[in-house]
Amino acid sequence: MSTLSLRPTVMQQALRHLKPLKPKGSPGPSPKQARQRRRLRAREFCDLLARQYPPLFPPFNAPLRAPLATSIHRSLRARHPEVSWPTLRSVLRQHTSAPADLSLLIARTRRLDFDGRPVGILSQGEAEHAAERLLQLSLRADAAASRRSRMSAPADLRDLRFRRDIERLHRLGARAIYELLSALGARHLLRTEIEQTVARYGRIDPATVQLAAGDRMPPTPLYQLPGGERQ
């Protein structure tokens, strides 16, 4: 029985493409469990900072009393080498990116060290950057609230909005409707079903549709608010 021999260069290339077998064992934590562990480590580190440096770090989820020193991350890394860098970075981001903390930067409050002593005054550029960041957070919060409001709107209200959108689309003409249906067919792989549906609707007699009042939207319902008066 003959054996297959490979040249040394070919053997090295084959070994580079081979993946080592992973030893069988218990599966690792799920993504949800990993997030919970990261949050727990961050919470524990926040509690530790509040106990050891009360003039500088407030309790968990409380706003800062003053801006942190610019080199605070290096000092924390040196004082607490047992804490991983992702946990330390997460805690500092929580303390320095909240709206209340950005307001301290805008007011150009003096920075504090670990002992609560002033170590410098914020520059005008830092205050302006904090103001821009605070504005971005405010706009993002407004957009999220608007999305939640649309999602929580009653089904009949969403239907009324959809009708108005259809009426505006109809006023744009046949080309706009064609482009919309073509885009939907390409995105959801429904081009054949859409073509069949359009063909079926196109065979309907216009006079019959007009007679059944099917050529216009139904009247918009009116609601009387509690305590209001009908006009």
Sequence and secondary structure as in RCSB ss.txt:
>XXXX:A:sequence
MSTLSLRPTVMQQALRHLKPLKPKGSPGPSPKQARQRRRLRAREFCDLLARQYPPLFPPFNAPLRAPLATSIHRS
LRARHPEVSWPTLRSVLRQHTSAPADLSLLIARTRRLDFDGRPVGILSQGEAEHAAERLLQLSLRADAAASRRSR
MSAPADLRDLRFRRDIERLHRLGARAIYELLSALGARHLLRTEIEQTVARYGRIDPATVQLAAGDRMPPTPLYQL
PGGERQ
>XXXX:A:secstr
       HHHHHHHHHHS            HHHHHHHHHHHHHHHHHHHHHH TTT  STT   SS B TTHHHH
HHHH TTS HHHHHHHHHHHHSSHHHHHHHHTT  EE TTS EEE   HHHHHHHHHHHHHHHHHHHHHHHHHHH
HTS HHHHHHHHHHHHHHHHHT HHHHHHHHHHHHHHHT HHHHHHHHHHHHTS HHHHHHTTTTS         
TT    
